[in-house]
Amino acid sequence: MAEQPETSGRWPVWAVALVLYPLAAGAAAVNLFFLFLVLQAVGLRALTPIESIVGGIILGIPFAWISGKWMHGLIKQAEEDA
């Protein structure tokens, strides 16, 4: 008989990242907007809110993946300590 993989109920990294994506995309959009407002001091133009949202949607993908891996590690550590 083939062994069944252990299913402890832990979410996979991609599922955690998917749940965190709206937060990551929103945070990226807000931070891009404010970054380019500050960068006006060195001569760059400010991003429009739409440009910031599009940038947030794009940058939200890697940020959500990184956050998902971090959160997954915290969940794993908490389950092992319990």
C-alpha positions, 0 to 999 in steps of 0.5 A: 500500500502507498503511504498517504501524505500527512494532512495536518490541516495546514494551509499550503503557502500558495493559499496563505499568499492568496488570502494575503494578496489584497492586503499586499496589493493595497499596501504596495499601492499606497507605498508607491503613491507616497514614495513618488510624492516624496521623490518629487523633491528630486525632480520625479513626477508623482504617480496618479492614483490609477498608476499607483493601483496598477503598480500595487496590483503588479507588486502585490504578487511577489509581496503576497508570496513573501508574506505567505511564506513568512506567515506559513513559517509562523504557523508551522512554528506555532503548531510544532511548539504546541 
